[in-house]
Amino acid sequence: VHLLYKGTMRVLLVLLHDFPEFLCDYHFSFCDVIPSSCIQMRNVILSAFPRSMRLPDPSTPNLKIDLLPEITKAPRIMSDFEGALRSKHMKADVDEYLKRPDGSSFLSDLKQKLLLPQNEASIAGTRYNVPLINSLVLYIGIQAVQQLQLNKANASAAAQQISHSQMDIFQIETATDFFRNLVTNLDTEGRYLLLNAIANQLRFPNNHTHYFSFIILYLFAEATLDNVQEQITRVLLERLIVNRPHPWGLLITFIELIKNPRYNFWNRSFIHIAPEIKMLFESVAKSCAGKAADDVPDGSH
């Protein structure tokens, strides 16, 4: 197993160096089959970016992500990311929920639909259908991004905006409500898999990275339970404490989380649960943010 892992990592590193577009195009398929414990392997795939692109330094002070020209463009995805939804006959239900959420039983029925039959769960090592969670997260995110782009395209046409704006905004809020509802109501295992599916979209600058970075920060800010914020932090941190490379979108999201006063990150109870935990956070924060982390609290005080 150790030799297989080392060999696979070498192949992926060659692809990352010589054919990064291949990893960009098929990141979803790779993430579907890579075990959640293989964090560095997944990071290698998610760190790929097109050779024509120059990544902005995530630690640049006051970096305006919204103004990056690449942040408005959708990444090319060659994987069949809707496949798991179609195989479970759920795509039509998702579309109907996004259009007409009022009175829909979609969310209340969803948790049960995400569970595997007992015989499959024992083989998979998890009670949840991970490819289905991955498919659902990316599909709903893409629908929200496309709706946001449509809103912007219609913004100059006042009549169109008036006739469609309520429905458009409602659909985007419905997507946000979906993530908030699921992260609140799933158990610890399901929430971890959901947050991992979101973090898998934190890649190079594009509108998917932008949207899912917003979602994970929104979930942290709006969470009413400490364990939700703690689990969001865990999902980000465990991807940052392994050896490089680290995905650009992951770094951007973590730096925003620790630096923006809105998230009150350094005052969270789980940061101070033990001195060594706090020192770990400070070390990772300074490593990620470089000079931008000069205002990170010093563990010696």
N, C-alpha and C positions, 0 to 999 in steps of 0.2 A: 504493500500500500504506500509506503514511504517513497519507494522508487517511482511508482506511478504518479504520485503527487509532484515529485521533483521534475519528472519528465513533462508532465502537463504544464507546469509553471514555465518551463523553458520554452515550450512551444508557444504559449500565450505571450511571453515576453518578446519572442521573435515577431509574432503578429503585431504586437503593440508598437514595435520599432519600425517594421517594414510595411505592414498592411493595417494601419490603425482604423481605416474606414470599414474594414471587415468587422472588427470588434464593435465599432459604432453602430453599424447596420443591424447586427444580430445580438446586441447586448441582452435583449429580452429573452431570447432562447437560451443563452448561456446561464442567465440568472435563474431560469426555471429549473435547471438540472444541477447547478452547483449547490452542495449542501451548505446550510447556513453557517456551519462551523468553519468553512474555508473562506475566511474573511479577506485575506490578502489576495487570493486568487480572484475573488469577485472584484476587489479594488482595481486589479490590473485591467480587467475588462472595462470597468466603468471609468477608468482614467483615460481611455482612448479618446482622441479628438482628431478631426480632419487635418491632414498635413497642410492645407491651405490656411489654417487658422492660427493666429497667435494668441495664446491665452493671456489675459490681463493678470497681473500679480494680485492674488487674493488679499495680500497684506497691505496693498496700497491704501494710504489713509484717505477716507472720504470717497472711496471708489463708488461711483454711481452705476449700479448694475442696470438700472432702467434705461440708461443712455447708451449702453453698448449696442452697436448695430446688429450683432449676432443674436441678441436676446429676443428679438421679435420673430426669428425664423424657427420653423419647426424642424426637428432632426428627422433624417430619413430612417424609417424602421422597416426592415425587410422581413422580420419575423411575423408570423400570424398571431398577433397578440389577442385577437378576438376568438381564437380557436376554442379555448376552455369555456368561454361564455356560450358559444354556439353548441358545444357538445353537451352542455347541461341545459340547453334550451332557455337560457336566461337573458340573451341579448335584447329580445323584444320587451321583456319585463323592465330591464334597465332603461331602455329608451322611453318607455311609457312613464316610468317614475320621474325621469328628468323633465318630461314635458308637463306632467300632471301629478305632482306629489301629494296634493290634498286628498285625503281619504285613501291613499295607497297603502296596501299592507306589505309593500316590498321590504321596507327596513325591518319590520317585525318578523318577517319570515326568513330574512337573509341569513341570520346566524346559523340556523339549522341547515340551510342549503350549503354553507361553507364547510360543514363537517363531512368527513369521510365515513363510509360504512366501516363497522368495527374490524372486519377482516382486512380491509385495505389500510386502515389506520395502523394496525400492528406491523404491517410490512413497511409502510412509509415512515414510521417512527414519529408520527404526529397525528393528532386527531383532525387536523385541518387539511383541506384541499389547497395546497400552496399555489399550484399553477392557476387555480381559479381566483384566488385572492390577487395574485399578480396581474392577471388579465383584467379583473374588475377595476383595480386601482388605476391602471394605465388607460383603460377605455374611458372611464369617467373623467379622468384628468384631461384627456385629449378632447372630449366633448366640451368641457368647460373652456379650454384654451381656444378652440374654434369659435365658440360663442362670443368670447371676449374680443376676438379679432373681427368678428362680424359686427359687433357693436361699434367698434372703432371705425370700421369702413362705412357704417351708416350714420356716423355722428354728424357728418356735414349735410346730410339730407334731413332737414328738420321734420318733414312730414313722416318720413319713414321711421325716424327715431321716436316720434310720439306714438305711432301706431304699434311699434314693436317693443319699445323699451321695457315695459312692465314684464312681458313674458321673458325677454332676454335676461334681465337682471334676476328674475325669479329662478330661471334655470341655473344660473351661475351660483346663486345662493343655495339652490338645491344640492348642487355638487359639494359645496362647502359643508352643508348640513349632513350630507352622507358621511363624510370623513369624521366629523365631530361625533355623530351618533355612534358610528362603529367603534371609534377609539374609546368611547365611554362605556359601551355596553359589552364589548368582547371581554373574555377572561384574559389573564396574563399571557398565555401562549398565543391566543388569537391576535391580541394587540401587538405583540412582538412581531409576528409575521406580517401584519398590516403595515406597521412602521417600517419594516425592512423593505416591503414592496414600494413604499413611497421613497425611501432613501435610495433605492435602485435607480431612480430617475434623476438623481442629483449628479449630473455629468458635466460635459463641457457647456459653454454658454449657448443656450437656445431657449425657446419659450416653454418647453417642458421642464427644464431645470428651474427656470424662473417661477413657474406655477407651483411645482412641488416643494420648492424651498419656502415659498409663501405659506403653503398648506402646513408644513411641519412646524414652522414658527407660529402660525395661527393656532394650531392645536396646543402648542406649549403655552401660549399666552392665555388661551381661553379655558384651559383645563382647570377643573374645580377639585381634582384629586391629585395629591402629591405623587402618587405612584405612576400616574400618566406622564407627568413631567420627568420623573426619574427614568421611566422606560424610554422616552424620547431621547434623553441624554445618553442612556446606555447604548442605544442603536447608533448614535453618531460617534460616541467615544470609542466603541470597540472597533470601528472602522479607521479610527485615527491613531490608535496606539500600536497598530501593526506597522511593519516596515513600508516605506514608500514603494510605489506611487500612491497618492491619495487623489481621488476625483476632485476636480475644481469646484463643482457645485457643493460637494460635501464641506470643503474648507470655507467657502463663502457663507454657507448656512451656519456653521459652528461659530465662525467669527462674529457674525451678526447676533447670534444668540448670547454670546458672552460679553459683547460690547454695548449693545443697545439697552439703555436703562429700562425700557418698556418691559423686558423679560425678567428683570430683577434676579438674574441667574445666580450671582454670587451670594445672595441671601437665602437661597433655598435650603431647606433643612438637610436634604440628602448630601449636600456639598460638605457639611460640617459634621457628618456622622462619625468621622474618625480623622485624626490629623493626616494619616497617610493618604486617605481618599482626597482630601483637599489639596495636598501637595501634588497628587497625580493630575488633578484638574488644572492646577496652575502650570505644571510642566507642559501638559498637552496644549494649553492655551497659548503659552509663550512660543512653543514650537510651531504651532499653526499660524499664528498671527504675526510672528516676527516682531518688527518694530511697532506694528499696530497694537501689540499687546503690552506696551509699556505701562498702561494703566491697570493691568491685571493685578489683583491684590498679591502682595508678597507674603508667602507662607511663613517668613521668619518673624513677622510682626504679630 
